[in-house]
Amino acid sequence: MQEAEQTAHWLATMRACVEGVSGEIEARVRAGVLAELYRGLEREERRRFLYLLATNFGPDDAAIARATDAFSASADGPSRPEATRRLRTALEPLQRRLLIRLNGVRDGMRLLVGLRADLLPLGRSDPHLRALDDELEDLLRGWFDFGFLQLQRITWGSPADLLEKLIRYEAVHAIGSWDDLRNRLDSDRCCYALFHPSLPGEPLAFTEVALTRGLPGSVQALLDQQAPLEDPTAADTAAFYSISSCQRGMQGVSFGEYLIRRVISELRRDLPQIRTWATLSPIPGFRLWLEGRLGRLRPEGSPKRSPTRTAAVPAAGRDLLAVIDDPTWTADDARRERVSPRLLRLCARYFTERRADGSPLDPVARFHLRNGARLERLCFLGDVSRKGLRQSLGIMVNYEYDRESMEANQAAYETRHELAIAPTLIALAREAETDLAPAGSGRTA
C-alpha cells in the first residue's frame, strides 16, 4: 500500500471510530479494528499514525467559538448549566474520545500504555504530539487511580515470568543472576509490587525492602549473597533500597508514594516491632554537580571531562579532583581518609542547593522529600559499584519516613518549599564553604 493510500485508510478508520454514526457498538468494533491496525505497524509507521491522530482530531475551533458565545450570553440565567456543559464538550478533543474507545477493546489498556511509550520521545518537540500526550496522560491518571491498584508481595514462589520481569525492570541495583534475585526475596527481605486489573501479570512499580537492625549504610552489604540470614522478627528497621517503575508509558503517573505507604502499612501489621522506616538511596546527580562546582565541565552526552577555570579552583579542590579521577582511590585507606570529610561536606551542600522552582537538585531527593521523608544521614562508600562511583562517588543517603512528621514535612515542602534535612547535615553543608572558596579568597580547606 502506498503511503498516501495508507494515510487515507488510517484517517477513515479513525473517523469511523470517533464519530460512531452507526451507534456505540459499531464504534467499538471500529476501535478494535484500529487497535489491531496499530499493533501491526512498524516504528516509523507508528510515528506517522500518531502525528495523524494528533493533528486531525483536536478540539473543533468553530464549536468552541459557538459554545463560548452561548456561555457568555447565558450570564447567570437558567441556561447557564447547559451552556457550561456544551462548552466543556466543545473543549474536549476528538482524540480523547478515540482513546477512551481504544481502552474498551481487548487488551486495550496494554495497547494504550504501549502507545504512550511510543509517543513520549516524539512529543517533546511538536506541540500537537505534546497535546496528545497530555490528553493520554490525563486519562491514564484517572484509570490508574490508587483505588484501582492492588499490592502484591513477590516471593521466590511467584510465577517465573513475573520474576523475570523483576530482573528486567530493576532500575536501581541491577539483578545479576537468579541467585541474586533469590537472595533479595529471602526471609529477611521483602519485595512488593503494584498491579492494575487491566494489566494482569504486569507490575506497575515495585520496591525491595531489607529487614535490618539499625540503619543500613552499604548496599553491597545488603546484597551480599554470602551474608547470614537475619531473623525478621528481630529487625527494628525496614529499609527501602530500591524503587523501580516498570511501564515506560506511565511516565508522569507516580506510584511511589502510594507504594511506600502501602508497604509500611503491610509490614507494620506483620512485623509490629519495627520502629524505623527508612531508605538507602542513590544520589544520581552528585558527582556531576561536584565536578561543575570545582571548575570542571563535562559536555552533555560525553564521557570525557574537560578541565576549565582551574586557576579559580582552590588547591583542595584540585587535589580532590586528582583523587577521584583515579578509580583505585576507594581501595587506598590513606586517600579515603583524606577526601572523605570534604566529600561528605560537599555532598551535604549539594542537598541544600535548589533548582529555580525551589525544589532540590537531586531527583531522588525530590521524590522522597516531597513524600514527607527526612534526609537523615549520608553513607560514605555506601555503593562502591561502578555505577555508584560514577554517579555519587559511592555516597548514599538514608531518608527516614517517620509517621509522626510525614504529613507536616510534606505540607512544608509543598507550600513553603521547606526541606526536611537533619540539623547535622545542615551544619555539615555550611562547612563546605571552605571547599568551594575560589583561590585567593583567603580561605583554606
One Martini backbone bead per residue (centre of mass of N, CA, C, O) as a GRO file, in nm:
protein
  445
    1MET     BB    1   0.096   0.037   0.024
    2GLN     BB    2   0.074   0.351  -0.011
    3GLU     BB    3   0.112   0.622   0.181
    4ALA     BB    4  -0.145   0.777   0.097
    5GLU     BB    5  -0.336   0.535   0.125
    6GLN     BB    6  -0.272   0.472   0.417
    7THR     BB    7  -0.359   0.745   0.536
    8ALA     BB    8  -0.655   0.732   0.443
    9HIS     BB    9  -0.723   0.474   0.601
   10TRP     BB   10  -0.664   0.579   0.881
   11LEU     BB   11  -0.860   0.818   0.884
   12ALA     BB   12  -1.119   0.658   0.835
   13THR     BB   13  -1.093   0.478   1.090
   14MET     BB   14  -1.089   0.704   1.297
   15ARG     BB   15  -1.362   0.837   1.224
   16ALA     BB   16  -1.537   0.589   1.275
   17CYS     BB   17  -1.461   0.573   1.576
   18VAL     BB   18  -1.547   0.864   1.668
   19GLU     BB   19  -1.842   0.905   1.548
   20GLY     BB   20  -2.054   0.670   1.557
   21VAL     BB   21  -2.311   0.666   1.348
   22SER     BB   22  -2.401   0.345   1.417
   23GLY     BB   23  -2.303   0.343   1.703
   24GLU     BB   24  -2.139   0.221   1.977
   25ILE     BB   25  -2.080  -0.067   1.884
   26GLU     BB   26  -1.949   0.007   1.612
   27ALA     BB   27  -1.726   0.185   1.734
   28ARG     BB   28  -1.589  -0.052   1.887
   29VAL     BB   29  -1.521  -0.217   1.645
   30ARG     BB   30  -1.342   0.000   1.514
   31ALA     BB   31  -1.142   0.007   1.750
   32GLY     BB   32  -1.040  -0.281   1.707
   33VAL     BB   33  -0.926  -0.230   1.427
   34LEU     BB   34  -0.729  -0.005   1.512
   35ALA     BB   35  -0.566  -0.170   1.712
   36GLU     BB   36  -0.459  -0.383   1.509
   37LEU     BB   37  -0.324  -0.184   1.326
   38TYR     BB   38  -0.116  -0.070   1.530
   39ARG     BB   39   0.023  -0.340   1.610
   40GLY     BB   40   0.129  -0.377   1.291
   41LEU     BB   41   0.329  -0.150   1.314
   42GLU     BB   42   0.590   0.026   1.256
   43ARG     BB   43   0.776   0.271   1.381
   44GLU     BB   44   0.729   0.486   1.154
   45GLU     BB   45   0.426   0.437   1.130
   46ARG     BB   46   0.357   0.525   1.417
   47ARG     BB   47   0.444   0.814   1.390
   48ARG     BB   48   0.237   0.887   1.169
   49PHE     BB   49  -0.016   0.806   1.321
   50LEU     BB   50   0.018   1.004   1.562
   51TYR     BB   51   0.022   1.263   1.395
   52LEU     BB   52  -0.257   1.228   1.276
   53LEU     BB   53  -0.410   1.226   1.546
   54ALA     BB   54  -0.300   1.506   1.653
   55THR     BB   55  -0.393   1.691   1.379
   56ASN     BB   56  -0.718   1.576   1.335
   57PHE     BB   57  -0.830   1.548   1.672
   58GLY     BB   58  -0.903   1.806   1.786
   59PRO     BB   59  -1.047   2.073   1.854
   60ASP     BB   60  -1.333   2.265   1.768
   61ASP     BB   61  -1.324   2.590   1.697
   62ALA     BB   62  -1.620   2.652   1.619
   63ALA     BB   63  -1.752   2.516   1.867
   64ILE     BB   64  -1.611   2.693   2.077
   65ALA     BB   65  -1.720   2.965   1.985
   66ARG     BB   66  -2.020   2.902   2.023
   67ALA     BB   67  -2.003   2.817   2.324
   68THR     BB   68  -1.885   3.082   2.429
   69ASP     BB   69  -2.117   3.268   2.346
   70ALA     BB   70  -2.335   3.116   2.509
   71PHE     BB   71  -2.201   3.149   2.783
   72SER     BB   72  -2.193   3.460   2.788
   73ALA     BB   73  -2.511   3.495   2.743
   74SER     BB   74  -2.614   3.338   3.011
   75ALA     BB   75  -2.483   3.409   3.252
   76ASP     BB   76  -2.706   3.341   3.542
   77GLY     BB   77  -2.904   3.176   3.410
   78PRO     BB   78  -3.082   2.884   3.325
   79SER     BB   79  -2.865   2.823   3.078
   80ARG     BB   80  -2.585   2.780   3.213
   81PRO     BB   81  -2.545   2.470   3.247
   82GLU     BB   82  -2.571   2.404   2.943
   83ALA     BB   83  -2.343   2.590   2.846
   84THR     BB   84  -2.123   2.451   3.010
   85ARG     BB   85  -2.148   2.171   2.885
   86ARG     BB   86  -2.092   2.258   2.587
   87LEU     BB   87  -1.810   2.373   2.641
   88ARG     BB   88  -1.680   2.118   2.752
   89THR     BB   89  -1.730   1.948   2.496
   90ALA     BB   90  -1.578   2.132   2.292
   91LEU     BB   91  -1.291   2.109   2.443
   92GLU     BB   92  -1.296   1.820   2.362
   93PRO     BB   93  -1.111   1.612   2.204
   94LEU     BB   94  -1.146   1.356   1.979
   95GLN     BB   95  -0.905   1.184   2.079
   96ARG     BB   96  -1.028   1.110   2.351
   97ARG     BB   97  -1.255   0.932   2.243
   98LEU     BB   98  -1.067   0.731   2.105
   99LEU     BB   99  -0.907   0.640   2.356
  100ILE     BB  100  -1.150   0.532   2.512
  101ARG     BB  101  -1.226   0.315   2.299
  102LEU     BB  102  -0.956   0.162   2.309
  103ASN     BB  103  -0.993   0.070   2.609
  104GLY     BB  104  -1.246  -0.131   2.523
  105VAL     BB  105  -1.066  -0.331   2.413
  106ARG     BB  106  -0.872  -0.579   2.374
  107ASP     BB  107  -0.613  -0.495   2.557
  108GLY     BB  108  -0.626  -0.170   2.572
  109MET     BB  109  -0.437  -0.078   2.802
  110ARG     BB  110  -0.179  -0.193   2.685
  111LEU     BB  111  -0.188  -0.031   2.426
  112LEU     BB  112  -0.179   0.259   2.557
  113VAL     BB  113   0.087   0.229   2.707
  114GLY     BB  114   0.249   0.172   2.447
  115LEU     BB  115   0.169   0.428   2.292
  116ARG     BB  116   0.301   0.623   2.494
  117ALA     BB  117   0.587   0.515   2.460
  118ASP     BB  118   0.595   0.611   2.159
  119LEU     BB  119   0.525   0.922   2.218
  120LEU     BB  120   0.729   1.055   2.413
  121PRO     BB  121   0.981   1.112   2.210
  122LEU     BB  122   0.792   1.302   2.017
  123GLY     BB  123   0.651   1.537   2.211
  124ARG     BB  124   0.887   1.751   2.270
  125SER     BB  125   0.873   1.918   1.970
  126ASP     BB  126   0.554   1.885   1.938
  127PRO     BB  127   0.252   2.029   2.011
  128HIS     BB  128   0.053   1.807   1.917
  129LEU     BB  129   0.191   1.565   2.060
  130ARG     BB  130   0.183   1.693   2.341
  131ALA     BB  131  -0.126   1.707   2.361
  132LEU     BB  132  -0.174   1.405   2.334
  133ASP     BB  133  -0.008   1.326   2.581
  134ASP     BB  134  -0.174   1.484   2.789
  135GLU     BB  135  -0.438   1.332   2.738
  136LEU     BB  136  -0.334   1.047   2.810
  137GLU     BB  137  -0.226   1.106   3.092
  138ASP     BB  138  -0.497   1.191   3.212
  139LEU     BB  139  -0.637   0.919   3.171
  140LEU     BB  140  -0.435   0.741   3.330
  141ARG     BB  141  -0.477   0.873   3.604
  142GLY     BB  142  -0.769   0.772   3.629
  143TRP     BB  143  -0.731   0.459   3.569
  144PHE     BB  144  -0.476   0.472   3.802
  145ASP     BB  145  -0.603   0.488   4.053
  146PHE     BB  146  -0.554   0.381   4.371
  147GLY     BB  147  -0.831   0.222   4.390
  148PHE     BB  148  -0.721   0.003   4.155
  149LEU     BB  149  -0.490  -0.097   4.319
  150GLN     BB  150  -0.255  -0.373   4.374
  151LEU     BB  151  -0.100  -0.546   4.634
  152GLN     BB  152   0.204  -0.752   4.604
  153ARG     BB  153   0.386  -1.017   4.703
  154ILE     BB  154   0.712  -1.119   4.621
  155THR     BB  155   0.830  -1.445   4.556
  156TRP     BB  156   0.991  -1.736   4.478
  157GLY     BB  157   0.686  -1.856   4.411
  158SER     BB  158   0.644  -1.694   4.184
  159PRO     BB  159   0.609  -1.647   3.876
  160ALA     BB  160   0.854  -1.661   3.642
  161ASP     BB  161   0.765  -1.415   3.463
  162LEU     BB  162   0.771  -1.215   3.701
  163LEU     BB  163   1.068  -1.250   3.782
  164GLU     BB  164   1.180  -1.156   3.509
  165LYS     BB  165   1.067  -0.867   3.535
  166LEU     BB  166   1.235  -0.779   3.774
  167ILE     BB  167   1.504  -0.800   3.632
  168ARG     BB  168   1.432  -0.601   3.396
  169TYR     BB  169   1.316  -0.345   3.583
  170GLU     BB  170   1.555  -0.296   3.742
  171ALA     BB  171   1.695   0.048   3.815
  172VAL     BB  172   1.916   0.054   4.056
  173HIS     BB  173   1.995  -0.268   4.117
  174ALA     BB  174   2.112  -0.495   3.949
  175ILE     BB  175   2.025  -0.820   3.848
  176GLY     BB  176   2.262  -1.082   3.794
  177SER     BB  177   2.076  -1.326   3.907
  178TRP     BB  178   1.897  -1.576   4.045
  179ASP     BB  179   2.049  -1.568   4.314
  180ASP     BB  180   2.011  -1.273   4.363
  181LEU     BB  181   1.705  -1.277   4.370
  182ARG     BB  182   1.669  -1.483   4.597
  183ASN     BB  183   1.808  -1.308   4.812
  184ARG     BB  184   1.585  -1.070   4.783
  185LEU     BB  185   1.350  -1.306   4.877
  186ASP     BB  186   1.408  -1.358   5.150
  187SER     BB  187   1.321  -1.348   5.487
  188ASP     BB  188   1.496  -1.054   5.512
  189ARG     BB  189   1.310  -0.990   5.260
  190CYS     BB  190   1.124  -0.762   5.039
  191CYS     BB  191   0.859  -0.768   4.779
  192TYR     BB  192   0.666  -0.512   4.616
  193ALA     BB  193   0.368  -0.477   4.404
  194LEU     BB  194   0.191  -0.310   4.151
  195PHE     BB  195  -0.147  -0.346   4.025
  196HIS     BB  196  -0.375  -0.390   3.743
  197PRO     BB  197  -0.653  -0.540   3.618
  198SER     BB  198  -0.576  -0.459   3.305
  199LEU     BB  199  -0.262  -0.579   3.393
  200PRO     BB  200  -0.194  -0.876   3.409
  201GLY     BB  201   0.133  -0.944   3.531
  202GLU     BB  202   0.195  -0.619   3.540
  203PRO     BB  203   0.405  -0.422   3.676
  204LEU     BB  204   0.432  -0.085   3.778
  205ALA     BB  205   0.569  -0.124   4.068
  206PHE     BB  206   0.864  -0.166   4.285
  207THR     BB  207   0.991  -0.292   4.605
  208GLU     BB  208   1.281  -0.313   4.814
  209VAL     BB  209   1.333  -0.483   5.136
  210ALA     BB  210   1.510  -0.448   5.441
  211LEU     BB  211   1.564  -0.638   5.739
  212THR     BB  212   1.694  -0.461   6.019
  213ARG     BB  213   1.957  -0.342   6.240
  214GLY     BB  214   1.944  -0.059   6.164
  215LEU     BB  215   2.094   0.148   5.960
  216PRO     BB  216   2.192   0.123   5.649
  217GLY     BB  217   2.524   0.185   5.457
  218SER     BB  218   2.527  -0.076   5.247
  219VAL     BB  219   2.446  -0.234   4.954
  220GLN     BB  220   2.649  -0.467   4.947
  221ALA     BB  221   2.560  -0.587   5.219
  222LEU     BB  222   2.263  -0.639   5.140
  223LEU     BB  223   2.358  -0.817   4.864
  224ASP     BB  224   2.500  -1.037   5.012
  225GLN     BB  225   2.498  -1.383   4.956
  226GLN     BB  226   2.689  -1.464   5.223
  227ALA     BB  227   2.512  -1.357   5.420
  228PRO     BB  228   2.345  -1.390   5.690
  229LEU     BB  229   2.054  -1.450   5.814
  230GLU     BB  230   1.794  -1.271   5.932
  231ASP     BB  231   1.568  -1.201   6.181
  232PRO     BB  232   1.269  -1.048   6.124
  233THR     BB  233   1.173  -1.035   6.436
  234ALA     BB  234   1.451  -0.856   6.510
  235ALA     BB  235   1.376  -0.621   6.357
  236ASP     BB  236   1.378  -0.237   6.349
  237THR     BB  237   1.416  -0.215   6.024
  238ALA     BB  238   1.293  -0.065   5.717
  239ALA     BB  239   1.463  -0.082   5.398
  240PHE     BB  240   1.454   0.104   5.116
  241TYR     BB  241   1.662   0.016   4.817
  242SER     BB  242   1.421  -0.006   4.591
  243ILE     BB  243   1.262   0.182   4.318
  244SER     BB  244   1.053   0.073   4.041
  245SER     BB  245   0.961   0.136   3.725
  246CYS     BB  246   0.794  -0.045   3.445
  247GLN     BB  247   0.623   0.173   3.269
  248ARG     BB  248   0.690   0.398   3.034
  249GLY     BB  249   0.385   0.493   2.972
  250MET     BB  250   0.371   0.607   3.296
  251GLN     BB  251   0.490   0.866   3.277
  252GLY     BB  252   0.386   1.089   3.544
  253VAL     BB  253   0.269   0.838   3.700
  254SER     BB  254   0.267   0.811   4.038
  255PHE     BB  255   0.349   0.532   4.285
  256GLY     BB  256   0.553   0.564   4.522
  257GLU     BB  257   0.399   0.674   4.767
  258TYR     BB  258   0.184   0.454   4.779
  259LEU     BB  259   0.376   0.215   4.804
  260ILE     BB  260   0.513   0.291   5.070
  261ARG     BB  261   0.256   0.314   5.246
  262ARG     BB  262   0.155   0.024   5.201
  263VAL     BB  263   0.405  -0.126   5.306
  264ILE     BB  264   0.407  -0.012   5.587
  265SER     BB  265   0.129  -0.124   5.661
  266GLU     BB  266   0.198  -0.425   5.621
  267LEU     BB  267   0.450  -0.443   5.812
  268ARG     BB  268   0.315  -0.338   6.070
  269ARG     BB  269   0.130  -0.585   6.091
  270ASP     BB  270   0.358  -0.821   6.070
  271LEU     BB  271   0.595  -0.611   6.216
  272PRO     BB  272   0.555  -0.438   6.506
  273GLN     BB  273   0.870  -0.388   6.596
  274ILE     BB  274   0.897  -0.177   6.393
  275ARG     BB  275   1.035   0.174   6.399
  276THR     BB  276   1.198   0.200   6.123
  277TRP     BB  277   1.161   0.408   5.823
  278ALA     BB  278   1.366   0.362   5.534
  279THR     BB  279   1.650   0.439   5.329
  280LEU     BB  280   1.871   0.341   5.049
  281SER     BB  281   2.007   0.594   4.850
  282PRO     BB  282   2.076   0.750   4.577
  283ILE     BB  283   2.300   1.011   4.399
  284PRO     BB  284   2.293   1.090   4.072
  285GLY     BB  285   2.406   1.419   4.077
  286PHE     BB  286   2.672   1.474   4.240
  287ARG     BB  287   2.927   1.453   4.060
  288LEU     BB  288   2.848   1.660   3.847
  289TRP     BB  289   2.822   1.895   4.042
  290LEU     BB  290   3.106   1.889   4.161
  291GLU     BB  291   3.268   1.934   3.899
  292GLY     BB  292   3.139   2.208   3.842
  293ARG     BB  293   3.221   2.352   4.118
  294LEU     BB  294   3.545   2.274   4.056
  295GLY     BB  295   3.579   2.355   3.727
  296ARG     BB  296   3.431   2.121   3.573
  297LEU     BB  297   3.337   2.015   3.249
  298ARG     BB  298   3.064   1.815   3.113
  299PRO     BB  299   2.958   1.726   2.835
  300GLU     BB  300   2.680   1.641   2.706
  301GLY     BB  301   2.717   1.297   2.629
  302SER     BB  302   3.012   1.294   2.754
  303PRO     BB  303   3.283   1.113   2.901
  304LYS     BB  304   3.445   1.361   2.896
  305ARG     BB  305   3.677   1.572   3.061
  306SER     BB  306   3.704   1.938   3.106
  307PRO     BB  307   3.923   2.142   3.214
  308THR     BB  308   3.833   2.442   3.397
  309ARG     BB  309   3.917   2.711   3.581
  310THR     BB  310   4.162   2.620   3.772
  311ALA     BB  311   4.256   2.895   3.895
  312ALA     BB  312   3.970   2.911   4.076
  313VAL     BB  313   4.065   2.665   4.227
  314PRO     BB  314   4.127   2.522   4.494
  315ALA     BB  315   4.362   2.311   4.601
  316ALA     BB  316   4.160   2.109   4.727
  317GLY     BB  317   4.003   2.066   4.463
  318ARG     BB  318   4.233   1.955   4.289
  319ASP     BB  319   4.293   1.717   4.474
  320LEU     BB  320   4.017   1.584   4.455
  321LEU     BB  321   4.015   1.535   4.150
  322ALA     BB  322   4.268   1.356   4.147
  323VAL     BB  323   4.151   1.127   4.316
  324ILE     BB  324   3.872   1.061   4.158
  325ASP     BB  325   4.018   0.982   3.885
  326ASP     BB  326   4.103   0.736   4.053
  327PRO     BB  327   3.962   0.416   4.073
  328THR     BB  328   4.150   0.327   4.344
  329TRP     BB  329   4.078   0.509   4.597
  330THR     BB  330   3.889   0.312   4.771
  331ALA     BB  331   4.153   0.112   4.840
  332ASP     BB  332   4.279   0.367   4.995
  333ASP     BB  333   4.307   0.469   5.308
  334ALA     BB  334   4.444   0.747   5.286
  335ARG     BB  335   4.258   0.872   5.069
  336ARG     BB  336   3.992   0.833   5.211
  337GLU     BB  337   4.058   1.006   5.463
  338ARG     BB  338   4.121   1.272   5.305
  339VAL     BB  339   3.827   1.298   5.140
  340SER     BB  340   3.572   1.239   5.316
  341PRO     BB  341   3.507   1.513   5.452
  342ARG     BB  342   3.468   1.672   5.187
  343LEU     BB  343   3.253   1.500   5.050
  344LEU     BB  344   3.039   1.528   5.275
  345ARG     BB  345   3.013   1.833   5.270
  346LEU     BB  346   2.939   1.857   4.966
  347CYS     BB  347   2.690   1.676   4.975
  348ALA     BB  348   2.530   1.845   5.172
  349ARG     BB  349   2.528   2.094   4.989
  350TYR     BB  350   2.376   1.972   4.752
  351PHE     BB  351   2.101   1.940   4.923
  352THR     BB  352   2.067   2.270   4.964
  353GLU     BB  353   2.032   2.308   4.678
  354ARG     BB  354   1.848   2.472   4.409
  355ARG     BB  355   1.610   2.521   4.206
  356ALA     BB  356   1.406   2.752   4.064
  357ASP     BB  357   1.144   2.606   4.218
  358GLY     BB  358   1.284   2.503   4.512
  359SER     BB  359   1.397   2.238   4.451
  360PRO     BB  360   1.590   1.990   4.445
  361LEU     BB  361   1.843   1.868   4.251
  362ASP     BB  362   1.769   1.586   4.335
  363PRO     BB  363   1.550   1.343   4.229
  364VAL     BB  364   1.532   1.164   4.485
  365ALA     BB  365   1.481   1.392   4.682
  366ARG     BB  366   1.219   1.492   4.562
  367PHE     BB  367   1.059   1.239   4.619
  368HIS     BB  368   1.097   1.203   4.932
  369LEU     BB  369   1.039   1.494   5.037
  370ARG     BB  370   0.756   1.518   4.905
  371ASN     BB  371   0.661   1.248   5.086
  372GLY     BB  372   0.788   1.320   5.399
  373ALA     BB  373   1.074   1.291   5.433
  374ARG     BB  374   1.403   1.261   5.586
  375LEU     BB  375   1.722   1.372   5.579
  376GLU     BB  376   1.956   1.189   5.777
  377ARG     BB  377   2.206   1.030   5.609
  378LEU     BB  378   2.533   0.973   5.524
  379CYS     BB  379   2.704   0.719   5.307
  380PHE     BB  380   3.006   0.619   5.293
  381LEU     BB  381   3.049   0.392   5.059
  382GLY     BB  382   2.753   0.259   4.989
  383ASP     BB  383   2.847   0.253   4.664
  384VAL     BB  384   3.109   0.065   4.484
  385SER     BB  385   3.012   0.068   4.224
  386ARG     BB  386   3.036   0.192   3.918
  387LYS     BB  387   2.775   0.353   3.935
  388GLY     BB  388   2.818   0.483   4.218
  389LEU     BB  389   3.083   0.634   4.141
  390ARG     BB  390   2.972   0.791   3.894
  391GLN     BB  391   2.737   0.946   4.053
  392SER     BB  392   2.857   0.963   4.395
  393LEU     BB  393   3.125   0.840   4.502
  394GLY     BB  394   2.948   0.616   4.684
  395ILE     BB  395   2.727   0.783   4.798
  396MET     BB  396   2.469   0.769   5.033
  397VAL     BB  397   2.119   0.770   5.163
  398ASN     BB  398   1.906   0.844   5.439
  399TYR     BB  399   1.564   0.813   5.455
  400GLU     BB  400   1.298   0.914   5.677
  401TYR     BB  401   0.983   0.760   5.784
  402ASP     BB  402   0.783   0.952   5.993
  403ARG     BB  403   0.459   0.943   6.097
  404GLU     BB  404   0.468   1.211   6.277
  405SER     BB  405   0.604   1.400   6.015
  406MET     BB  406   0.511   1.357   5.720
  407GLU     BB  407   0.280   1.563   5.679
  408ALA     BB  408   0.442   1.816   5.757
  409ASN     BB  409   0.666   1.786   5.547
  410GLN     BB  410   0.486   1.788   5.299
  411ALA     BB  411   0.356   2.067   5.346
  412ALA     BB  412   0.622   2.231   5.354
  413TYR     BB  413   0.709   2.162   5.069
  414GLU     BB  414   0.452   2.255   4.905
  415THR     BB  415   0.416   2.558   5.039
  416ARG     BB  416   0.752   2.644   5.129
  417HIS     BB  417   1.005   2.473   5.036
  418GLU     BB  418   1.072   2.280   5.264
  419LEU     BB  419   1.341   2.093   5.400
  420ALA     BB  420   1.398   1.774   5.541
  421ILE     BB  421   1.685   1.819   5.743
  422ALA     BB  422   1.927   1.735   5.925
  423PRO     BB  423   2.116   1.933   6.127
  424THR     BB  424   2.393   1.798   6.070
  425LEU     BB  425   2.375   1.857   5.758
  426ILE     BB  426   2.352   2.159   5.768
  427ALA     BB  427   2.624   2.205   5.907
  428LEU     BB  428   2.794   2.060   5.691
  429ALA     BB  429   2.720   2.249   5.455
  430ARG     BB  430   2.853   2.508   5.574
  431GLU     BB  431   3.151   2.390   5.567
  432ALA     BB  432   3.179   2.396   5.241
  433GLU     BB  433   3.285   2.680   5.181
  434THR     BB  434   3.593   2.612   5.180
  435ASP     BB  435   3.575   2.412   4.927
  436LEU     BB  436   3.447   2.661   4.732
  437ALA     BB  437   3.664   2.853   4.751
  438PRO     BB  438   3.839   3.063   4.587
  439ALA     BB  439   4.119   3.155   4.485
  440GLY     BB  440   4.230   3.419   4.701
  441SER     BB  441   4.015   3.445   4.956
  442GLY     BB  442   4.175   3.326   5.231
  443ARG     BB  443   4.093   3.036   5.221
  444THR     BB  444   4.102   2.712   5.377
  445ALA     BB  445   4.089   2.346   5.380
   0.00000   0.00000   0.00000
